[in-house]
Amino acid sequence: MVWEQGLQTAIQSPLGGTKLSWDVRERDRPYGSKQQWFDLVADDLAVENERLVGLGAFSLGAEGETVVLADPGGNRFTLSPL
């Protein structure tokens, strides 16, 4: 574990490499339910965006350099440059 604060957590191998982080965010959902949110990073944003869309994700727009996507179930996540 490399980060734990409140509802935010991040893990990474002791050998380095990809870091996986998550938190709980309130969303405009019925009954105040919570969902997981992933913030992904990539060396080549265009290539990774195309790969994710090919796997079934769809773009919801951009916020600066960050692309907001959703999986086929409507769960949102972001893709940002390294």
RAJOZI-V89638 format. One record per backbone hydrogen bond with DSSP energy under -0.5 kcal/mol. NH is the residue of the N-H (numbers start at 1). CO is the residue of the C=O. If there is no record, write none. Layout:
NH | CO
NH | CO
//
This chain:
2 | 10
3 | 10
5 | 8
8 | 5
9 | 22
10 | 3
11 | 20
13 | 18
16 | 13
20 | 11
21 | 19
22 | 9
25 | 23
25 | 35
27 | 33
29 | 27
32 | 29
33 | 30
35 | 25
37 | 23
38 | 76
40 | 38
40 | 78
42 | 80
45 | 43
48 | 44
49 | 45
50 | 46
51 | 47
52 | 48
53 | 49
54 | 50
55 | 51
56 | 53
57 | 52
58 | 70
60 | 68
61 | 68
63 | 66
66 | 63
67 | 79
68 | 61
69 | 67
69 | 77
70 | 58
71 | 75
74 | 71
77 | 69
78 | 38
79 | 67
80 | 40
82 | 42
//
